[in-house]
Amino acid sequence: MPVRLKDIAIELGVSVVTVSKVLRNHSDISTETRNRVLERMRQLNYRPNLAARALVTGRTNMIGFVVPDLLHPFFAEVAKGLTKVLRKKGYCLVIASSEEDPLLEKQEIEHLLARRVDALIVASAQSDSSSFVLAGEQKTPFVLIDRFFEGYSADFIGVDDEKVGYLATCHLIEQGCKRIAHIRGPQFSAAHGREAGYRSAMKGIGQPEIIVSTASMDNQADARGYDAMNELLATNPRPDGVFCFNDPNAIGALSAIHDAGLKVPQDIAVIGVGNLHYDSLLRVPLSSVDQDSSALGEEAAKLALKLIESKIKSRPKKIMLEPKLVPRASSLRNQ
């Protein structure tokens, strides 16, 4: 038979309420009593019945995280930041991938809501906010990350994408690039912001804009970056600098440049976004703009927990993290 709280309470001569408070780390339990209870739980290999607890508390201590692609290191870093915060508060993270498919994303959100997760954190592949109507009806708090919907008021954590684009493009300008191209991402808010930053920087130096749209999914970004770079290489004159929507795009662009027999950064300087762990290990280490993805996850977790605990629905918050330029060999022409 499974060990019950009642069994532990009887053995130690304390109340069931006391044992329950120890499990919840309640402050009015003495250190001595807490240690006795925890030690007996360990000896008996006690595991709380989370389903039964959820029926009593109305909480499952689960938070759903929906991402467009499980293979993209950016979202892995975000998940790491989320887990770092949630684990300390007794929550577990349930991760689902939409594979950049809006219909699949809706299904995953519905499945998580059916499991009564306490909150949702979503990097959405939707073109509109319709998927979140059901969450609102169930009064399940949710936080959007990385991507938001223009004109839709919701809690959001992300990076200032316009500044990302401006930083990256200005860096190429400072390295002496004149004809700078932008490999644009799919039709989401992040791509819009980065393109706006690129346009702003190019306007500042009076040079023409050269934009190739990949319309790529995250799990195809390197291949799309390769194709987009080949398209740029066919232009005359070709670009001498390229700002890519993200690092996987940039890695594909680097491969295309190398395959064409050109040198990076001497012939073409390249910069991406994301500052992935392996950027410094590439044949030509990749310059990037750091989105502080782990911190993004931590902030999203803190906000989700605050929404869960809040008794009053507050005005949605929009938290923008500051991007940081990380220059490496792929763009440093002035060394």
C-alpha contacts under 8 A as a table, 3 or more apart, distances in Angstrom:
res1	aa1	res2	aa2	distance
2	P	46	Y	7.90
3	V	7	D	6.49
3	V	8	I	7.68
3	V	44	L	7.27
3	V	46	Y	5.99
3	V	47	R	7.80
4	R	7	D	5.20
4	R	8	I	6.71
4	R	46	Y	7.70
5	L	8	I	5.27
5	L	9	A	6.17
5	L	16	V	6.20
5	L	19	V	6.63
5	L	20	S	7.32
6	K	9	A	5.04
6	K	10	I	6.18
6	K	15	S	7.97
6	K	16	V	5.65
7	D	10	I	5.31
7	D	11	E	6.27
8	I	11	E	5.19
8	I	12	L	6.24
8	I	19	V	7.59
8	I	37	V	7.53
8	I	40	R	7.20
8	I	41	M	7.39
9	A	12	L	5.33
9	A	13	G	5.82
9	A	14	V	4.97
9	A	15	S	5.47
9	A	16	V	5.40
9	A	18	T	7.87
9	A	19	V	6.38
10	I	13	G	5.08
10	I	14	V	6.50
10	I	15	S	7.51
11	E	14	V	7.99
12	L	36	R	7.93
12	L	37	V	7.55
14	V	18	T	6.51
14	V	19	V	7.47
15	S	18	T	5.21
15	S	19	V	6.68
16	V	19	V	5.16
16	V	20	S	6.11
17	V	20	S	4.97
17	V	21	K	6.11
18	T	21	K	5.09
18	T	22	V	6.35
18	T	29	I	7.33
19	V	22	V	5.14
19	V	23	L	6.48
19	V	37	V	6.64
20	S	23	L	5.14
20	S	24	R	6.42
21	K	24	R	4.97
21	K	25	N	6.01
21	K	26	H	5.04
21	K	29	I	7.24
22	V	25	N	4.92
22	V	26	H	5.99
22	V	29	I	6.89
22	V	34	R	5.81
22	V	37	V	7.28
22	V	38	L	7.67
23	L	26	H	7.72
26	H	29	I	6.34
27	S	30	S	8.00
29	I	33	T	6.67
29	I	34	R	6.38
30	S	33	T	5.35
30	S	34	R	6.10
31	T	34	R	5.05
31	T	35	N	6.07
32	E	35	N	5.28
32	E	36	R	6.28
33	T	36	R	5.11
33	T	37	V	6.19
34	R	37	V	5.27
34	R	38	L	6.10
35	N	38	L	5.14
35	N	39	E	5.93
36	R	39	E	5.26
36	R	40	R	6.26
37	V	40	R	5.25
37	V	41	M	6.18
38	L	41	M	5.03
38	L	42	R	6.18
39	E	42	R	5.08
39	E	43	Q	6.25
40	R	43	Q	5.01
40	R	44	L	6.16
41	M	44	L	5.22
41	M	45	N	5.83
41	M	46	Y	4.97
42	R	45	N	4.95
42	R	46	Y	6.39
43	Q	46	Y	7.81
48	P	53	R	7.96
49	N	52	A	5.43
49	N	53	R	6.26
50	L	53	R	4.93
50	L	54	A	6.03
50	L	60	T	7.07
51	A	54	A	5.13
51	A	55	L	6.52
51	A	60	T	7.32
52	A	55	L	5.22
52	A	56	V	6.64
53	R	56	V	5.18
53	R	57	T	6.02
53	R	58	G	7.90
53	R	59	R	7.75
53	R	60	T	7.73
54	A	57	T	5.17
54	A	58	G	5.03
54	A	59	R	4.85
54	A	60	T	4.99
54	A	61	N	7.98
55	L	58	G	5.54
55	L	59	R	7.55
59	R	62	M	7.97
59	R	116	R	7.70
59	R	117	V	7.63
59	R	118	D	6.15
60	T	116	R	6.70
60	T	117	V	6.10
60	T	118	D	6.34
61	N	90	G	6.87
61	N	91	Y	4.76
61	N	92	C	6.50
61	N	117	V	7.16
61	N	118	D	6.34
62	M	91	Y	5.54
62	M	92	C	5.04
62	M	93	L	5.91
62	M	94	V	6.75
62	M	117	V	5.04
62	M	118	D	5.84
62	M	119	A	7.50
63	I	91	Y	7.05
63	I	92	C	6.39
63	I	93	L	5.12
63	I	94	V	6.08
63	I	117	V	5.28
63	I	118	D	5.61
63	I	119	A	5.04
63	I	120	L	5.80
63	I	121	I	7.48
64	G	93	L	6.00
64	G	94	V	4.81
64	G	95	I	6.02
64	G	96	A	7.59
64	G	112	L	6.25
64	G	117	V	6.17
64	G	118	D	7.93
64	G	119	A	6.35
64	G	120	L	4.73
64	G	121	I	6.12
65	F	93	L	6.78
65	F	94	V	5.97
65	F	95	I	4.76
65	F	96	A	6.24
65	F	120	L	5.97
65	F	121	I	4.79
65	F	122	V	5.74
66	V	95	I	5.94
66	V	96	A	4.87
66	V	97	S	5.67
66	V	98	S	6.83
66	V	105	E	7.44
66	V	108	E	7.47
66	V	109	I	7.42
66	V	120	L	7.72
66	V	121	I	6.41
66	V	122	V	4.77
66	V	123	A	6.26
66	V	124	S	7.50
67	V	70	L	6.75
67	V	75	F	6.95
67	V	95	I	7.58
67	V	96	A	6.40
67	V	97	S	4.98
67	V	98	S	6.13
67	V	99	E	7.72
67	V	122	V	6.25
67	V	123	A	5.21
67	V	124	S	6.97
68	P	97	S	5.50
68	P	98	S	4.88
68	P	99	E	4.89
68	P	100	E	4.65
68	P	101	D	7.68
68	P	123	A	6.61
68	P	124	S	6.87
68	P	125	A	6.34
68	P	218	D	7.34
69	D	72	H	5.77
69	D	75	F	7.47
69	D	97	S	5.74
69	D	98	S	6.82
69	D	99	E	5.24
69	D	100	E	6.82
69	D	218	D	6.37
69	D	219	N	6.27
70	L	73	P	7.82
70	L	75	F	6.83
70	L	76	A	7.02
70	L	97	S	6.14
70	L	99	E	7.98
71	L	75	F	7.96
71	L	76	A	7.68
71	L	219	N	6.77
72	H	75	F	5.84
72	H	76	A	6.77
72	H	218	D	6.68
72	H	219	N	6.77
73	P	76	A	4.88
73	P	77	E	6.19
73	P	276	L	6.71
74	F	77	E	5.25
74	F	78	V	6.37
74	F	274	G	6.63
74	F	276	L	7.05
74	F	293	S	6.37
75	F	78	V	4.86
75	F	79	A	6.07
75	F	293	S	7.67
76	A	79	A	5.07
76	A	80	K	6.23
77	E	80	K	4.98
77	E	81	G	6.39
77	E	293	S	5.71
77	E	294	S	5.12
77	E	297	G	7.56
78	V	81	G	5.15
78	V	82	L	6.25
78	V	293	S	5.17
78	V	294	S	4.88
78	V	295	A	7.50
78	V	296	L	6.28
78	V	297	G	4.34
78	V	298	E	7.66
79	A	82	L	4.96
79	A	83	T	6.09
79	A	294	S	7.55
79	A	297	G	6.16
80	K	83	T	5.24
80	K	84	K	6.19
80	K	294	S	6.36
80	K	297	G	7.07
81	G	84	K	5.18
81	G	85	V	6.76
81	G	293	S	7.64
81	G	294	S	4.44
81	G	295	A	6.09
81	G	296	L	7.07
81	G	297	G	4.31
81	G	298	E	4.58
81	G	301	A	7.91
82	L	85	V	5.60
82	L	86	L	6.11
82	L	93	L	7.86
82	L	294	S	7.71
82	L	297	G	4.52
82	L	298	E	4.96
82	L	299	E	7.87
82	L	300	A	6.92
82	L	301	A	5.20
83	T	86	L	5.01
83	T	87	R	5.59
83	T	92	C	7.36
83	T	93	L	6.66
83	T	298	E	7.90
83	T	301	A	7.97
84	K	87	R	5.87
84	K	88	K	7.04
84	K	298	E	7.04
85	V	88	K	5.71
85	V	89	K	6.99
85	V	298	E	5.98
85	V	301	A	6.28
85	V	302	K	7.05
86	L	89	K	5.21
86	L	90	G	6.43
86	L	91	Y	5.05
86	L	92	C	6.54
86	L	93	L	7.56
86	L	301	A	6.45
87	R	90	G	5.18
87	R	91	Y	5.40
87	R	92	C	6.34
88	K	91	Y	7.52
96	A	108	E	6.60
97	S	105	E	7.37
97	S	108	E	7.72
98	S	101	D	5.45
98	S	102	P	7.05
98	S	104	L	5.31
98	S	105	E	4.51
98	S	108	E	7.10
98	S	125	A	7.48
99	E	104	L	7.55
99	E	105	E	7.89
99	E	219	N	7.87
100	E	105	E	7.62
100	E	125	A	5.29
100	E	217	M	6.38
100	E	218	D	7.64
101	D	104	L	5.26
101	D	105	E	6.12
101	D	125	A	6.50
101	D	126	Q	7.99
102	P	105	E	5.01
102	P	106	K	6.33
102	P	124	S	8.00
102	P	125	A	5.49
102	P	126	Q	5.11
102	P	127	S	7.96
103	L	106	K	5.19
103	L	107	Q	6.44
104	L	107	Q	5.04
104	L	108	E	6.17
105	E	108	E	5.08
105	E	109	I	6.16
105	E	124	S	7.59
105	E	125	A	7.18
105	E	126	Q	7.87
106	K	109	I	5.17
106	K	110	E	6.19
106	K	131	S	5.65
107	Q	110	E	5.06
107	Q	111	H	6.17
108	E	111	H	5.05
108	E	112	L	6.23
109	I	112	L	5.19
109	I	113	L	6.14
109	I	131	S	7.57
110	E	113	L	5.08
110	E	114	A	6.08
110	E	134	L	7.84
111	H	114	A	5.03
111	H	115	R	6.38
112	L	115	R	5.04
112	L	116	R	6.53
112	L	117	V	6.04
113	L	116	R	4.91
113	L	117	V	5.85
113	L	135	A	7.07
113	L	140	T	7.82
114	A	117	V	7.78
117	V	120	L	7.16
117	V	140	T	7.78
118	D	140	T	6.38
118	D	141	P	7.33
118	D	308	I	6.73
119	A	140	T	5.60
119	A	141	P	4.97
119	A	142	F	5.43
119	A	143	V	7.99
119	A	304	A	6.42
119	A	308	I	6.91
120	L	140	T	7.36
120	L	141	P	6.43
120	L	142	F	4.40
120	L	143	V	6.27
120	L	304	A	7.71
121	I	142	F	5.57
121	I	143	V	4.75
121	I	144	L	5.84
121	I	145	I	7.00
121	I	300	A	7.45
121	I	304	A	7.62
122	V	142	F	7.49
122	V	143	V	6.36
122	V	144	L	5.00
122	V	145	I	6.00
123	A	144	L	5.94
123	A	145	I	5.10
123	A	146	D	5.97
123	A	147	R	5.91
124	S	144	L	7.35
124	S	145	I	7.93
124	S	147	R	6.40
124	S	148	F	7.76
125	A	188	F	7.91
126	Q	129	S	6.97
126	Q	131	S	7.78
127	S	149	F	7.66
127	S	188	F	7.56
128	D	131	S	7.83
128	D	149	F	6.37
129	S	132	F	5.85
129	S	133	V	7.50
129	S	149	F	6.67
129	S	152	Y	7.21
130	S	133	V	5.62
131	S	134	L	6.82
131	S	135	A	7.90
132	F	135	A	5.12
132	F	136	G	6.32
133	V	136	G	5.11
133	V	137	E	6.26
134	L	137	E	4.93
134	L	138	Q	6.21
135	A	138	Q	5.19
135	A	139	K	6.02
135	A	140	T	5.11
135	A	141	P	7.07
135	A	142	F	7.50
136	G	139	K	4.81
136	G	140	T	6.07
136	G	141	P	7.29
137	E	140	T	7.71
141	P	304	A	7.16
141	P	307	L	6.23
141	P	308	I	6.72
142	F	155	D	7.12
142	F	304	A	6.86
143	V	154	A	7.11
143	V	155	D	5.04
143	V	156	F	5.59
143	V	157	I	7.37
143	V	300	A	6.87
143	V	303	L	7.64
143	V	304	A	6.53
144	L	147	R	6.65
144	L	148	F	6.41
144	L	154	A	7.18
144	L	155	D	6.15
144	L	156	F	4.66
144	L	157	I	6.42
145	I	148	F	7.16
145	I	156	F	5.60
145	I	157	I	4.86
145	I	158	G	5.56
145	I	300	A	7.37
146	D	156	F	7.87
146	D	157	I	6.55
146	D	158	G	4.66
146	D	159	V	6.96
146	D	190	A	6.86
147	R	158	G	7.27
147	R	188	F	6.52
147	R	189	S	5.49
147	R	190	A	6.00
148	F	152	Y	7.83
148	F	156	F	6.93
148	F	188	F	7.81
148	F	189	S	5.99
149	F	152	Y	5.42
149	F	189	S	7.01
150	E	189	S	7.65
153	S	316	P	6.46
154	A	316	P	5.17
154	A	317	K	7.06
154	A	318	K	7.73
155	D	316	P	4.61
155	D	317	K	4.78
155	D	318	K	5.79
156	F	316	P	7.77
156	F	317	K	6.28
156	F	318	K	4.77
156	F	319	I	6.14
157	I	296	L	6.70
157	I	299	E	7.23
157	I	300	A	6.14
157	I	318	K	6.10
157	I	319	I	4.85
157	I	320	M	6.04
157	I	321	L	7.69
158	G	296	L	6.67
158	G	319	I	6.44
158	G	320	M	5.09
158	G	321	L	6.05
159	V	164	V	7.92
159	V	291	Q	6.18
159	V	320	M	4.89
159	V	321	L	4.54
159	V	322	E	6.06
159	V	323	P	6.41
160	D	163	K	5.40
160	D	164	V	6.36
160	D	193	G	7.70
160	D	320	M	5.67
160	D	321	L	6.36
160	D	322	E	6.31
160	D	323	P	6.82
161	D	164	V	4.72
161	D	165	G	6.34
161	D	190	A	5.74
161	D	191	A	7.73
161	D	193	G	4.73
161	D	194	R	5.04
161	D	197	G	7.48
162	E	165	G	5.27
162	E	166	Y	6.23
162	E	192	H	7.95
162	E	193	G	4.26
162	E	194	R	4.78
162	E	195	E	7.19
162	E	196	A	5.76
162	E	197	G	4.32
162	E	198	Y	7.78
163	K	166	Y	4.93
163	K	167	L	5.92
163	K	193	G	7.90
163	K	194	R	7.27
163	K	197	G	5.87
163	K	323	P	7.22
164	V	167	L	5.29
164	V	168	A	6.23
164	V	194	R	5.99
164	V	197	G	6.83
164	V	273	V	7.75
164	V	289	V	6.57
164	V	323	P	6.07
164	V	324	K	7.97
165	G	168	A	5.31
165	G	169	T	6.11
165	G	193	G	7.21
165	G	194	R	4.15
165	G	195	E	6.27
165	G	196	A	7.03
165	G	197	G	4.19
165	G	198	Y	4.87
165	G	243	F	7.94
166	Y	169	T	5.31
166	Y	170	C	5.93
166	Y	194	R	7.35
166	Y	196	A	7.93
166	Y	197	G	4.13
166	Y	198	Y	5.23
166	Y	199	R	7.97
166	Y	200	S	6.77
166	Y	201	A	5.62
167	L	170	C	5.27
167	L	171	H	6.11
167	L	197	G	7.77
167	L	289	V	7.72
167	L	325	L	6.80
168	A	171	H	5.21
168	A	172	L	6.62
168	A	198	Y	7.76
168	A	243	F	6.54
168	A	271	I	6.69
168	A	272	G	7.69
168	A	288	S	7.57
168	A	289	V	6.73
168	A	325	L	7.17
169	T	172	L	5.21
169	T	173	I	6.33
169	T	180	I	7.73
169	T	197	G	7.83
169	T	198	Y	5.71
169	T	201	A	6.21
169	T	202	M	7.59
169	T	243	F	6.39
170	C	173	I	4.90
170	C	174	E	6.10
170	C	201	A	6.07
171	H	174	E	5.07
171	H	175	Q	6.34
172	L	175	Q	5.03
172	L	176	G	6.68
172	L	177	C	5.58
172	L	180	I	7.62
172	L	241	G	6.39
172	L	242	V	7.96
172	L	269	A	7.19
172	L	271	I	7.98
172	L	331	S	6.83
173	I	176	G	5.28
173	I	177	C	4.98
173	I	178	K	6.58
174	E	177	C	7.26
175	Q	331	S	7.28
175	Q	332	L	6.42
175	Q	333	R	5.65
175	Q	334	N	5.82
176	G	333	R	7.47
176	G	334	N	7.70
177	C	180	I	6.47
177	C	240	D	5.77
177	C	241	G	5.66
177	C	269	A	7.69
178	K	207	Q	7.22
178	K	240	D	6.78
178	K	241	G	7.48
179	R	207	Q	7.18
179	R	208	P	7.57
179	R	238	R	7.69
179	R	239	P	4.94
179	R	240	D	5.55
179	R	241	G	6.42
180	I	209	E	7.31
180	I	210	I	6.83
180	I	239	P	5.57
180	I	240	D	6.15
180	I	241	G	4.59
180	I	242	V	5.53
180	I	243	F	7.40
181	A	209	E	6.71
181	A	210	I	4.61
181	A	211	I	5.77
181	A	212	V	7.70
181	A	232	L	7.90
181	A	239	P	6.10
181	A	241	G	6.29
181	A	242	V	4.77
181	A	243	F	6.29
182	H	195	E	7.59
182	H	198	Y	7.36
182	H	209	E	7.97
182	H	210	I	6.20
182	H	211	I	4.84
182	H	212	V	6.33
182	H	242	V	5.66
182	H	243	F	4.82
182	H	244	C	5.81
182	H	245	F	7.55
183	I	211	I	6.01
183	I	212	V	5.00
183	I	213	S	5.98
183	I	214	T	6.79
183	I	225	G	7.23
183	I	228	A	6.75
183	I	229	M	7.80
183	I	242	V	7.21
183	I	243	F	6.34
183	I	244	C	4.75
183	I	245	F	5.95
183	I	249	N	7.71
184	R	191	A	6.42
184	R	195	E	6.84
184	R	211	I	6.67
184	R	212	V	5.94
184	R	213	S	4.68
184	R	214	T	6.00
184	R	215	A	7.64
184	R	244	C	6.60
184	R	245	F	5.33
185	G	188	F	7.81
185	G	191	A	5.11
185	G	213	S	6.37
185	G	214	T	5.85
185	G	215	A	5.85
185	G	216	S	6.36
185	G	245	F	5.30
185	G	246	N	7.77
186	P	191	A	6.29
186	P	213	S	7.50
186	P	214	T	6.68
186	P	215	A	4.26
186	P	216	S	5.58
186	P	217	M	6.96
187	Q	191	A	6.34
187	Q	192	H	7.14
187	Q	215	A	6.91
188	F	191	A	5.51
188	F	192	H	6.44
189	S	192	H	5.04
189	S	193	G	6.13
190	A	193	G	5.23
190	A	194	R	6.23
191	A	194	R	5.24
191	A	195	E	6.06
191	A	245	F	6.86
192	H	195	E	5.27
192	H	196	A	6.20
193	G	196	A	5.09
193	G	197	G	6.33
194	R	197	G	5.09
194	R	198	Y	6.23
194	R	245	F	7.21
195	E	198	Y	5.01
195	E	199	R	6.14
196	A	199	R	5.09
196	A	200	S	6.13
197	G	200	S	5.10
197	G	201	A	6.33
198	Y	201	A	5.29
198	Y	202	M	6.24
199	R	202	M	5.14
199	R	203	K	6.03
199	R	209	E	6.81
200	S	203	K	5.19
200	S	204	G	6.38
201	A	204	G	5.12
201	A	205	I	6.95
202	M	205	I	5.45
202	M	206	G	6.20
202	M	207	Q	5.61
202	M	208	P	6.95
202	M	209	E	6.64
203	K	206	G	4.98
203	K	207	Q	6.45
203	K	208	P	7.82
212	V	228	A	6.37
212	V	232	L	7.74
213	S	228	A	7.60
214	T	224	R	5.87
214	T	225	G	7.13
214	T	228	A	6.50
216	S	220	Q	6.18
216	S	221	A	5.73
216	S	224	R	6.11
217	M	220	Q	5.32
217	M	221	A	6.02
218	D	221	A	5.06
218	D	248	P	7.97
219	N	222	D	7.96
220	Q	223	A	5.59
220	Q	224	R	6.20
221	A	224	R	5.06
221	A	225	G	5.92
221	A	248	P	5.41
221	A	249	N	4.95
221	A	252	G	7.50
222	D	225	G	4.99
222	D	226	Y	6.21
222	D	248	P	4.69
222	D	249	N	4.65
222	D	250	A	7.10
222	D	251	I	5.96
222	D	252	G	4.20
222	D	253	A	7.52
223	A	226	Y	5.05
223	A	227	D	6.37
223	A	249	N	7.47
223	A	252	G	5.75
224	R	227	D	5.09
224	R	228	A	6.03
224	R	249	N	6.63
224	R	252	G	7.06
225	G	228	A	5.09
225	G	229	M	6.03
225	G	244	C	7.84
225	G	248	P	7.38
225	G	249	N	4.16
225	G	250	A	6.21
225	G	251	I	7.25
225	G	252	G	4.56
225	G	253	A	5.03
226	Y	229	M	5.25
226	Y	230	N	6.34
226	Y	249	N	7.30
226	Y	251	I	7.85
226	Y	252	G	4.15
226	Y	253	A	4.67
226	Y	254	L	7.57
226	Y	255	S	6.58
226	Y	256	A	5.26
227	D	230	N	5.16
227	D	231	E	6.36
227	D	252	G	7.86
227	D	253	A	7.79
227	D	256	A	7.67
228	A	231	E	5.05
228	A	232	L	6.40
228	A	253	A	7.34
229	M	232	L	4.98
229	M	233	L	6.11
229	M	252	G	7.81
229	M	253	A	5.12
229	M	256	A	6.19
229	M	257	I	7.33
230	N	233	L	4.93
230	N	234	A	6.38
230	N	253	A	7.91
230	N	256	A	6.18
230	N	257	I	7.80
231	E	234	A	5.34
231	E	235	T	7.10
232	L	235	T	5.45
232	L	238	R	6.35
232	L	239	P	6.96
233	L	236	N	7.91
233	L	238	R	5.49
233	L	239	P	7.38
233	L	257	I	7.99
234	A	238	R	6.94
235	T	238	R	5.05
235	T	239	P	7.98
239	P	242	V	6.96
239	P	268	I	6.82
240	D	267	D	6.07
240	D	268	I	4.35
240	D	269	A	6.22
241	G	268	I	5.05
241	G	269	A	4.47
241	G	270	V	5.86
241	G	331	S	7.99
242	V	268	I	7.17
242	V	269	A	6.20
242	V	270	V	4.92
242	V	271	I	6.51
243	F	250	A	7.83
243	F	270	V	6.07
243	F	271	I	5.12
243	F	272	G	6.05
244	C	247	D	7.07
244	C	249	N	5.95
244	C	250	A	5.34
244	C	270	V	7.47
244	C	271	I	6.15
244	C	272	G	4.78
244	C	273	V	7.08
245	F	249	N	6.49
245	F	250	A	7.60
245	F	272	G	6.17
245	F	273	V	6.24
246	N	249	N	5.41
246	N	250	A	6.35
246	N	272	G	4.86
246	N	273	V	4.20
246	N	274	G	6.09
247	D	250	A	4.81
247	D	251	I	6.08
247	D	271	I	7.80
247	D	272	G	4.55
247	D	273	V	5.14
247	D	274	G	5.86
247	D	275	N	7.05
247	D	276	L	7.07
247	D	279	D	7.93
247	D	288	S	7.07
248	P	251	I	5.05
248	P	252	G	6.40
248	P	272	G	7.92
249	N	252	G	5.26
249	N	253	A	6.30
249	N	272	G	7.33
250	A	253	A	4.86
250	A	254	L	6.13
250	A	270	V	6.91
250	A	271	I	6.62
250	A	272	G	5.32
250	A	286	L	7.98
251	I	254	L	5.07
251	I	255	S	6.39
251	I	286	L	7.91
252	G	255	S	5.19
252	G	256	A	6.42
253	A	256	A	5.14
253	A	257	I	6.28
253	A	270	V	7.95
254	L	257	I	5.17
254	L	258	H	6.21
254	L	264	V	7.59
254	L	270	V	7.40
255	S	258	H	5.16
255	S	259	D	6.03
256	A	259	D	5.07
256	A	260	A	6.21
257	I	260	A	5.16
257	I	261	G	6.67
257	I	262	L	5.53
257	I	263	K	7.04
257	I	264	V	7.50
257	I	268	I	7.80
258	H	261	G	5.19
258	H	262	L	5.48
258	H	263	K	6.50
258	H	264	V	7.76
259	D	262	L	7.47
262	L	267	D	6.17
262	L	268	I	7.71
263	K	266	Q	5.53
263	K	267	D	5.24
263	K	268	I	6.75
264	V	267	D	5.86
264	V	268	I	5.36
264	V	269	A	5.69
264	V	270	V	7.34
264	V	284	V	7.26
264	V	330	S	5.69
264	V	331	S	7.44
265	P	268	I	4.93
265	P	269	A	4.07
265	P	270	V	6.85
265	P	329	A	7.11
265	P	330	S	5.14
265	P	331	S	5.32
265	P	332	L	6.66
265	P	333	R	6.01
266	Q	269	A	6.82
266	Q	333	R	6.38
269	A	330	S	5.74
269	A	331	S	4.43
269	A	332	L	7.43
269	A	333	R	7.44
270	V	286	L	7.38
270	V	287	S	7.01
270	V	330	S	5.44
270	V	331	S	5.31
271	I	286	L	6.53
271	I	287	S	4.85
271	I	288	S	5.30
271	I	289	V	7.86
271	I	330	S	6.86
271	I	331	S	6.34
272	G	275	N	7.74
272	G	286	L	7.33
272	G	287	S	6.35
272	G	288	S	4.56
272	G	289	V	6.50
273	V	288	S	4.85
273	V	289	V	4.60
273	V	290	D	6.39
273	V	291	Q	7.43
274	G	288	S	6.30
274	G	289	V	5.83
274	G	290	D	5.08
274	G	291	Q	5.68
274	G	292	D	7.96
274	G	293	S	7.75
275	N	279	D	6.50
275	N	287	S	7.68
275	N	288	S	5.17
275	N	289	V	5.98
275	N	290	D	4.87
275	N	291	Q	7.38
275	N	326	V	7.31
276	L	279	D	5.48
277	H	280	S	7.10
278	Y	281	L	5.16
278	Y	282	L	6.78
279	D	282	L	5.78
279	D	285	P	5.65
279	D	286	L	5.10
279	D	287	S	7.58
280	S	284	V	7.91
280	S	285	P	4.51
280	S	286	L	6.21
280	S	328	R	7.58
281	L	284	V	7.81
281	L	285	P	5.98
282	L	285	P	4.86
282	L	286	L	6.93
284	V	329	A	6.07
284	V	330	S	5.74
285	P	328	R	5.76
285	P	329	A	5.38
285	P	330	S	5.87
286	L	327	P	7.68
286	L	328	R	5.63
286	L	329	A	6.44
286	L	330	S	5.08
286	L	331	S	7.64
287	S	326	V	5.81
287	S	327	P	4.51
287	S	328	R	4.43
287	S	329	A	6.72
287	S	330	S	5.71
287	S	331	S	6.14
288	S	325	L	6.34
288	S	326	V	5.28
288	S	327	P	6.36
288	S	328	R	7.73
289	V	323	P	6.40
289	V	324	K	5.51
289	V	325	L	4.56
289	V	326	V	5.70
290	D	293	S	7.78
290	D	323	P	5.60
290	D	324	K	5.04
290	D	325	L	6.21
290	D	326	V	6.63
291	Q	296	L	7.91
291	Q	321	L	7.50
291	Q	322	E	7.36
291	Q	323	P	5.13
291	Q	324	K	6.95
292	D	295	A	5.46
292	D	296	L	6.24
292	D	321	L	7.71
292	D	323	P	7.11
293	S	296	L	4.88
293	S	297	G	6.36
294	S	297	G	5.17
294	S	298	E	6.38
295	A	298	E	4.92
295	A	299	E	6.10
296	L	299	E	5.24
296	L	300	A	6.14
296	L	321	L	7.40
297	G	300	A	5.07
297	G	301	A	6.16
298	E	301	A	5.17
298	E	302	K	6.28
299	E	302	K	5.12
299	E	303	L	6.17
300	A	303	L	5.16
300	A	304	A	6.11
301	A	304	A	5.07
301	A	305	L	6.18
302	K	305	L	5.24
302	K	306	K	6.19
303	L	306	K	5.03
303	L	307	L	6.21
304	A	307	L	5.11
304	A	308	I	6.26
305	L	308	I	5.03
305	L	309	E	6.26
306	K	309	E	5.22
306	K	310	S	5.98
307	L	310	S	5.11
307	L	313	K	7.88
310	S	313	K	6.92
327	P	331	S	6.91
327	P	332	L	7.02
328	R	331	S	6.33
328	R	332	L	6.33
329	A	332	L	5.19
329	A	333	R	7.94
332	L	335	Q	6.33
